[in-house]
Structures are given as C-alpha cells and as structure tokens.
Amino acid sequence: MARPLASRLFWAYKKLMSIINEPKKPKRVGRPPVESEQLRSRAPMTLVRAVDSWAEKHNMTRAEAIRCLIQIALKADHDTIKE
C-alpha cells in the first residue's frame, strides 16, 4: 500500500532540509598545495644573463630554465660518479 501524501511530503521535506543544512567546507583561498619547495639564491649578473639567454634559445621561462639546468647538472654528475 502506498504511503499517504502527507507522509511522502514530510519525507521529501526532511530529505531536502538535510541536503540544504549540510555543513559546507569553506573554500580555501590562495595557491593549492604543491610537492615542492621554493629555493632562493643570488647570482652574478653574468650568470643571470647566461641563464636568460639559454632560456630564450629553448623557449622557456627563467624558472623553467633553472630547473632544467639543475637537472642536467645533476644527471651529468650522477653519470660521472657511475664511471
């Protein structure tokens, strides 16, 4: 036997209220978390110009170029140690 209309409306009202009154997570402001750490360093202008030149040749930003050059240097060092 079907429920009376009042019973169905009450159930629908309770369901709707539980959805509406559900606690919402506050939106986070700012940059999302990343698996990295910021490195800060000073370099002579000759080195900065050399990095900028290399970055321009490879169509990269300065930050991308620095990361790439560090990886190249670490790989070269690792290969030298293996030999």
Secondary structure, DSSP 8 states (H G I E B T S, - for coil): ----HHHHHHHHHHHHHHHHTS-------S----S---------HHHHHHHHHHHHHTT--HHHHHHHHHHHHHHHHHHHHH-
